Structures are given as structure tokens and as C-alpha cells.
Amino acid sequence: MWLPASVLCLSCLLPTLRGQDGGRASLRRSGDHSGRCQYTFTVASPEGPGCPAGDSGAETEALLSRLTLLEAQVGRLVGGGEGGPAGAGAGDAAGLGEAYARVTGERDQLRQDKEHLNRQVRDLMKRVDELSLETEALKQKPCRPSPDAARDQPGNSRRPASNPANNVPSASYQEMKAEVTEVPASFLLPDGGHNQTGCGELVAVGDPVLHRKADSITGKYGVWLQDPEPRGLPYTNKTVWRIDAVGRDVRQLFAYEDMEQFSRGFPMKVLVLPEAVESTGAALYRGSLYFQRRLSRTLIRFDLASESPAARLDLPHAGFHGQHPYSWGGYTDIDLAVDEQGLWAIYSTSKAKGAVVISKLDPGSLEVKRSWETKIRKNSVGNAFMVCGRLYTVASYTAPNTTINHVFDTATGAGRAIAVPFKNKYRYNSMVDYNHAQRKLFSWDNHHMTTYDVTLGAASPGSS
């Protein structure tokens, strides 16, 4: 691009020099020792013996001016001028800057999208947990037959289409009926063989119903109960009590107004116990919490109304702190239990050599009224509970489908093997206690607090 212009300028310059000075000018191109192209411009001196002295300065200035112009033209020819590689380099830098800015913007947008998706995932997981709780609760609400439903059966007269009850949502209607309708005894005894009022032998245990999941490692195992026979205000049979039993100095007893507040995790009060609790063997009965003091065989009755100890007693010869626990461990040497007949202690002694011993306790003084020694090895069963004066043991604390495998009747002093299906849904069941007022088992299964409905057989003559 620059060559024609340079040649043109040189062709214009040389006649000018020739015409002015009368000499000849020439331009030579040759390579120097470094390999670069070198241009040499030569002008012959004017003819005559010498240069005129008066005009030499002006001529020199003119020649220098023309040489400067020529050097500029040659520089453009060799270096590429303003549109050469330097300009291209500037263009490349600008392009790289734009690309970097674009990539940075896309990266920031991806980060924002990732944070948004993470929030959505957390919200969805929380909603899934809530729906799981609702589903478990709904499964336990039976649809009780009503007179209106009976009339809808084939052969019966149907309700008129104008009946306002037809417009009531079924779930709300069933809940209302459950609150205001007294269930007849025939509904509880469909085959005449089971009862909910007498004290027969355990024949069935329902599926576990989840009420709450602990939200920290301290809730892996513990105790949660309701008092089957409360003794006046401020606490009632609806009050829920909870102890997180993980730790060396367990003293906090959480009180919840009812099951709904318990499920939501809102305690109405926190009581501080006078002694640290050992393991998950506590019981609740007639306005008192019964528990084993840590690192001892001492039993304590803690009065909930006065928030003070009401009685204490060493359980004679009882093993403690890992001498005779259940198979899951947890220092469950002494397990207190309550049923229709009162307060019990399930434990072992050195004399019994690890076999389960049952003692009936006075709920006021904790004195032992009577004891029974069984042939059941305590460390071979996952847990145990009392129902109607009978001891029942759970075969495993981890198997999802296990059995209640032994029963010992204190009325006859005899025991035998049984096989009532039982589910450890969350595979680490560290507490199983019976509530005779609700006819339910309360359990603490690997952070999950659940209940089971129980079904009893026909009461034997003379049983209460």
C-alpha cells in the first residue's frame, strides 16, 4: 500500500534536487551485516570548484527537510505504518477484554442460578418432611362409619341430594365426627375377641406413627412420654415431656403443651433436674418423673408441680452403668416402666447373672414391693416394657421387621416365647414405653419419636 506513494514522493523529490543544485541524486538499497534492509540517499555536489558559501546554510536546511520526509516515507514502507501490526495488536487486546468481560458475567450469572437452585432444594426438602408428617398423621385417623354412611349402602335409603352435609369436605367432616361422636363398644370389638378396656395379653402392634424428628446429634436417643394419670394442674394428660439422653450431664426436661406443640418443637417450659439422668429408662406417672441417677443404682422421684425431688432409693443389688444393659447398650441397666398396675423396674443383678429381674415399686416411696426373676437374658433383647402386669421384650433394636419375642406374666410367674410383629422403622430403637391411658407404645427410634397402637386379647377372668 505504501510502496507506490513512496516511489511517487521520491520521483518528485529527485527532480527538485537535480533542478536546484544541478547535481544528481540517487537512492540505493542494500542489506547490512545484521540482515536488515538499509536505504542510502546520495546527492552529488554542485559542479564547480566548491559550494557557494552564502547559500550553504539554506541548502543544508532544505536538504535536511527533504531527508526527514524521505525517512518518514521509508519508515512507513518498512514498518507498515499506522495500519500495520501495532494497530492489529491493539485490536486483539480490545477483543480479549470484551471476551473476558463476557465470560466473567456468565460466571456470575451461573453462581446466582446455583444459589437460587440450592434455596429451592432446601425449601423442597423442608416441604417433603412436612408432608411426611402430615401423611403419617392422616394414616392414623380412621374413617369412622356414621349413620349417614350406613344409609348409603346398597339396599338402604340414600340421603337426599339437598342435604347440606353433602357439601361438607370429607376430611373436615370426619375430623368433626371424631371429636363429637362417642364410639360404640361394638366398633372396638368387631370380632368380640379384642378389647380396649380390659387387660388381656398383647396380640398385635400397629405401624409406627412419626410425631417428631430430633434436629441435632443430641437427639439420637432419649425419652419422650405423656402422663397416663396426671395429678392436677398445671400439667395434664396432653402435656408431652422429653429428655435428650445423649451426654454426660443430662438434666434438662422439656415440657410441651400438647402433641401439636411438640411436633412443632415449641416447649412451654424447661425444667432442670437436680441430678443427671442415666440413659433412656425414665418413666412418668401421677405427676412425677421417675429416673435413675447417673453412675449409680439410685432411683429418684421428681415432683413436676413443685419441681423438686420427692423421694430417692437405691434399687437393691441392681447393676448399673453398663453391667446389665439391653443389647443396644446405652447404660440401660435399669428401665422404669408404668402400666395399668403401677410402677415397675426392669433390671438385673449379680445374683441373677444377667437375667431380667422385675420389681414392683411403690410410686410414692420407691420401696420394692415384690420381685420376679425371669429366664430372659437382658443383654439378648433390644428393649422391654410392661402391659397389664406382663413383661414383653423386643427381639432387636435395629432390624426393621422384628418381633416381640417373650412374655412373662407376674400373675402366674411363668414366661414363654411369642412372636408379635414389631417394626423398627428407623433402625435404632433405644426406648419403648407403654401408656395404658392411650393404649400406645412410645418409642425413640434413631432421632424419630413415634407411637404404636396396641391390641390386647380378651381379658382373662379376674384381670382388671
Buried (B, 14 or more C-beta within 10 A) or exposed (E): EBEEEBEEBBEEBBEEBBEEBEEEBEBEEEEEEEEEEEBEBEBEEBEEEEEEEEEEEEBEEBBEEBEEEBEEBBEBBBEBBEEBEEEEEEEEEEEEEEEEEEEEEEEEEEEEEEEEEEEEEEEEEEEEEEEEBEEBBEEEEEEEEBEBEEEEEEEEEEEEEEEEEEEEEEEEBBEEBEEEEEEEEEEEBEEEEBBBEBBBBBBBBBEBBBBBBBEEEBBBBBBBBBBBBBEEEEBEEBBBBBBBBBEEEBBBBBBBBBBEBBBEEEBBBEBEBEBBBBBBBBBBBBBBBBBBBBEBBBBBBBBBBEEEBBBBBEBEBBBBBEBBBBBBEBBBBBBBBBBBBBBBBBBBBEEBEBBBBBBBBBBEEBEBEEBBBBEBBBBBBBBBBBBBBBBBBBBBBBBEEBBBBBBBBBEEEEBEEBEBEBBBBBBBBBBBBBBBEBBBBBBBBBBBBBBBBBBBBBBBEEBE
